[in-house]
Amino acid sequence: MKAWVIASLAALSAMTLSLNANAQARFGVAGGFTSSKSDVKSFNTESVSKYHVGLTLHVPLPGWFSIQPSLLYQVKGTSLNKVLDDKDVSFDTSVGYLEVPLAVQWGPDLRIFRPYVFGEPFVGYGIHNKVTYDGTSDKISETNSWDDSNIDRWEYGLGLGVGVVLWKFQFSIKYYWNFGSLNSGNNSASQIGSTVKDAFSDGRNFDGVSYTLALLF
């Protein structure tokens, strides 16, 4: 896990330094929508629409390749429900990550626009969460609870997608997979903690689709 963090931050630093060496490098701002869900046991799942916003740096390379590291505030979540004792039980969670994706792009420059495909490993650290459990007899809501809720603050994964650059605007769509578990493995006895441990015990996390619009200067 630490290797992902070091590698991503090192790549971001290297790309920033390359601004002095590459006159075509373009700094920008990015934002968009993130749809995520978790395929967990014992619950039915629904997608949750959240958002992301941050900074990005596009660095062209030879052979129609380019590298684009970003620093984002990325919010992901899921909504779970099931019937227990003839009553509906719901469990909703969202986590805001400080996320570092590193996109490797390939696409021809057609002068008017540049279409491309890309792969994007990413790593993130949770800085905010909100979890709500609505059970058969009680409703519990917690904010920024990590140990008691059994939520792991680290995430890492891979995205694959397509995009297009037109003048200063860049639009991309990607599907991403989180490889780490949302369950931190703590021994919390709280209702929320036990629910997270039970639902995510097989290592599942947030997967989904992300739509991003960037303005490159």
C-alpha positions as CSV (number, residue, x, y, z in Angstrom):
1,M,0.0,0.0,0.0
2,K,2.7,2.5,0.9
3,A,4.4,1.7,-2.4
4,W,1.4,3.0,-4.2
5,V,1.4,6.3,-2.2
6,I,5.1,6.9,-2.7
7,A,5.0,6.1,-6.4
8,S,2.0,8.3,-7.0
9,L,3.3,11.3,-5.1
10,A,6.7,10.9,-6.8
11,A,5.1,10.8,-10.2
12,L,3.1,14.0,-9.3
13,S,6.3,15.7,-8.2
14,A,8.1,14.6,-11.3
15,M,5.4,15.9,-13.6
16,T,5.3,19.2,-11.8
17,L,9.1,19.7,-12.2
18,S,8.7,18.8,-15.9
19,L,6.8,22.1,-16.4
20,N,10.2,23.8,-16.7
21,A,11.4,21.2,-19.2
22,N,8.4,20.9,-21.4
23,A,6.8,24.0,-22.8
24,Q,3.7,22.1,-23.9
25,A,2.8,20.9,-20.4
26,R,-0.6,22.3,-19.4
27,F,-1.9,22.9,-15.9
28,G,-5.6,22.8,-15.3
29,V,-8.6,22.5,-13.0
30,A,-10.9,19.5,-13.1
31,G,-14.3,18.4,-11.8
32,G,-17.2,16.1,-12.4
33,F,-19.5,13.4,-11.2
34,T,-18.7,10.0,-9.8
35,S,-21.3,7.2,-9.7
36,S,-20.3,4.3,-7.4
37,K,-21.7,1.2,-5.7
38,S,-20.5,-1.9,-3.9
39,D,-21.4,-5.5,-4.7
40,V,-21.6,-6.8,-1.1
41,K,-23.1,-9.9,0.4
42,S,-26.5,-10.0,2.3
43,F,-27.5,-6.6,0.9
44,N,-29.1,-5.2,-2.2
45,T,-27.1,-2.3,-3.6
46,E,-27.9,1.0,-5.3
47,S,-25.5,3.4,-7.1
48,V,-24.8,6.8,-5.4
49,S,-24.0,9.9,-7.4
50,K,-21.3,12.1,-5.8
51,Y,-18.6,14.5,-7.2
52,H,-14.9,15.2,-7.5
53,V,-12.9,18.4,-8.0
54,G,-9.2,19.3,-8.0
55,L,-6.1,20.1,-10.0
56,T,-4.5,18.3,-12.9
57,L,-1.3,18.5,-15.1
58,H,-1.2,17.3,-18.7
59,V,2.3,16.5,-20.0
60,P,2.7,15.4,-23.7
61,L,5.3,12.6,-24.5
62,P,6.6,11.3,-27.8
63,G,4.6,8.8,-29.8
64,W,1.2,10.4,-29.1
65,F,1.5,9.4,-25.4
66,S,1.0,11.7,-22.5
67,I,0.9,11.5,-18.7
68,Q,-1.6,13.3,-16.5
69,P,-1.4,13.3,-12.7
70,S,-4.1,14.9,-10.7
71,L,-4.9,15.8,-7.1
72,L,-8.6,15.5,-6.4
73,Y,-11.1,15.6,-3.6
74,Q,-13.1,12.5,-4.6
75,V,-16.4,11.5,-2.9
76,K,-17.6,7.9,-3.3
77,G,-20.4,6.0,-1.7
78,T,-23.0,3.3,-1.8
79,S,-26.5,2.6,-0.6
80,L,-27.4,-0.8,0.8
81,N,-30.7,-2.3,1.9
82,K,-32.3,-5.6,2.8
83,V,-35.4,-7.0,4.6
84,L,-34.8,-8.1,8.1
85,D,-37.6,-9.3,10.5
86,D,-40.1,-8.2,7.8
87,K,-38.8,-4.6,7.9
88,D,-36.5,-2.7,5.6
89,V,-33.0,-2.1,6.8
90,S,-30.9,0.5,5.0
91,F,-27.2,1.3,5.3
92,D,-25.7,4.4,3.5
93,T,-22.1,5.4,3.4
94,S,-20.0,8.0,1.7
95,V,-16.3,8.7,2.0
96,G,-14.4,11.8,0.8
97,Y,-10.9,10.9,-0.3
98,L,-7.8,13.0,-1.1
99,E,-7.0,11.1,-4.3
100,V,-4.0,11.0,-6.6
101,P,-4.8,9.4,-10.0
102,L,-2.0,9.1,-12.6
103,A,-3.4,8.7,-16.1
104,V,-1.3,7.3,-19.0
105,Q,-3.0,8.4,-22.2
106,W,-2.5,7.6,-25.9
107,G,-4.2,9.3,-28.8
108,P,-3.4,11.1,-32.1
109,D,-3.3,14.8,-32.3
110,L,-5.8,15.6,-35.1
111,R,-5.2,19.4,-34.7
112,I,-8.8,20.3,-34.2
113,F,-9.2,17.7,-31.4
114,R,-7.4,14.8,-29.8
115,P,-9.2,11.6,-28.9
116,Y,-7.5,9.2,-26.5
117,V,-7.7,6.1,-24.4
118,F,-6.1,5.8,-21.0
119,G,-5.3,3.7,-18.0
120,E,-5.2,5.3,-14.6
121,P,-3.9,3.8,-11.3
122,F,-5.0,5.8,-8.3
123,V,-4.5,5.9,-4.5
124,G,-6.5,7.9,-2.0
125,Y,-6.7,8.7,1.7
126,G,-10.1,9.3,3.4
127,I,-10.5,12.7,5.1
128,H,-14.3,12.7,5.6
129,N,-17.0,10.1,6.0
130,K,-20.7,9.9,6.8
131,V,-22.5,6.6,7.6
132,T,-26.2,6.1,8.4
133,Y,-27.8,2.9,9.6
134,D,-31.6,2.7,9.7
135,G,-32.5,-0.6,11.4
136,T,-35.6,-2.3,12.6
137,S,-35.8,-0.3,15.8
138,D,-33.2,2.5,15.6
139,K,-31.5,5.0,13.3
140,I,-27.8,5.7,13.8
141,S,-25.7,8.3,12.0
142,E,-22.0,8.9,12.4
143,T,-19.6,11.5,10.8
144,N,-15.9,11.2,10.6
145,S,-15.9,8.0,12.6
146,W,-13.2,5.6,11.3
147,D,-12.3,3.1,14.1
148,D,-15.8,2.7,15.4
149,S,-17.3,2.4,11.9
150,N,-14.6,-0.1,10.7
151,I,-14.0,2.0,7.6
152,D,-10.5,1.9,6.1
153,R,-9.2,5.3,5.2
154,W,-7.0,4.0,2.3
155,E,-8.2,3.1,-1.2
156,Y,-6.3,2.1,-4.3
157,G,-7.4,0.9,-7.7
158,L,-7.4,1.2,-11.5
159,G,-9.5,3.1,-14.0
160,L,-9.8,2.6,-17.8
161,G,-11.5,5.1,-20.1
162,V,-11.7,7.3,-23.1
163,G,-11.5,11.0,-23.6
164,V,-11.2,13.9,-26.0
165,V,-9.4,17.3,-25.9
166,L,-10.9,20.2,-27.8
167,W,-9.1,23.5,-27.5
168,K,-8.7,24.0,-23.7
169,F,-11.4,21.6,-22.7
170,Q,-10.8,17.9,-21.9
171,F,-13.7,15.5,-21.3
172,S,-13.2,11.9,-20.1
173,I,-15.3,8.9,-19.0
174,K,-13.8,6.0,-17.1
175,Y,-14.8,2.9,-15.3
176,Y,-12.8,2.3,-12.1
177,W,-12.2,-0.6,-9.8
178,N,-11.2,-0.3,-6.1
179,F,-9.0,-3.2,-5.1
180,G,-8.8,-2.6,-1.4
181,S,-11.4,-3.4,1.2
182,L,-13.7,-0.8,2.8
183,N,-13.5,-2.9,6.0
184,S,-10.5,-1.9,8.1
185,G,-10.6,-5.1,10.1
186,N,-11.1,-3.5,13.5
187,N,-13.1,-5.2,16.2
188,S,-15.7,-2.5,16.7
189,A,-18.8,-3.6,18.5
190,S,-21.0,-0.7,17.3
191,Q,-23.9,-1.4,15.0
192,I,-22.4,0.5,12.1
193,G,-19.0,-1.2,12.7
194,S,-20.4,-4.7,12.7
195,T,-22.5,-3.9,9.6
196,V,-19.4,-2.7,7.7
197,K,-17.4,-5.7,8.8
198,D,-20.2,-8.1,7.8
199,A,-21.0,-6.5,4.4
200,F,-17.5,-5.8,3.3
201,S,-15.7,-8.8,4.8
202,D,-14.8,-10.3,1.4
203,G,-12.7,-7.3,0.4
204,R,-15.2,-5.3,-1.8
205,N,-15.1,-1.5,-2.1
206,F,-16.5,1.2,-4.3
207,D,-16.6,0.6,-8.1
208,G,-18.2,2.8,-10.6
209,V,-18.1,5.3,-13.4
210,S,-16.6,8.8,-13.4
211,Y,-17.2,11.7,-15.8
212,T,-14.7,14.5,-15.7
213,L,-14.4,17.9,-17.4
214,A,-11.1,19.7,-17.2
215,L,-10.0,23.2,-18.3
216,L,-6.4,23.2,-19.4
217,F,-4.4,26.5,-19.4
